Amino acid sequence: MIGADHFDDGTVPSDDLDDDSGDGMSVWDAADIWASKGKDPDYTFGFSEDELQQAHDED
């Protein structure tokens, strides 16, 4: 199958976000969104609530 979720050779791209890759959301951006949503656990973007709170407090 070829499409948005498959490469031409049929392999599927990885869902893993590598912290060193430069891809994905920063903890500070995630903390801003998380706080604006009332600290809803559905908006942690893979970070722990402790990480988000610390980043939010630094801002």
C-alpha positions, 0 to 999 in steps of 0.5 A, a space after each residue: 500500500 502506498 499513501 500518506 502512512 506508507 513509503 513507496 517501498 511499503 514500509 511504515 514510518 516510525 511514530 517515535 519522536 526522537 528528542 534529538 531529531 528536532 522534530 516534534 513539539 518542545 516541552 515549553 510549547 506543549 506546556 503552554 497548550 496543556 496549561 491553556 486547556 486547563 491542564 487536561 491530561 489529554 494534552 500532554 503530548 507525550 510529556 509527563 505532567 511534572 515535566 509540563 508543570 516545570 516548563 510552565 513554571 519556567 516561562 
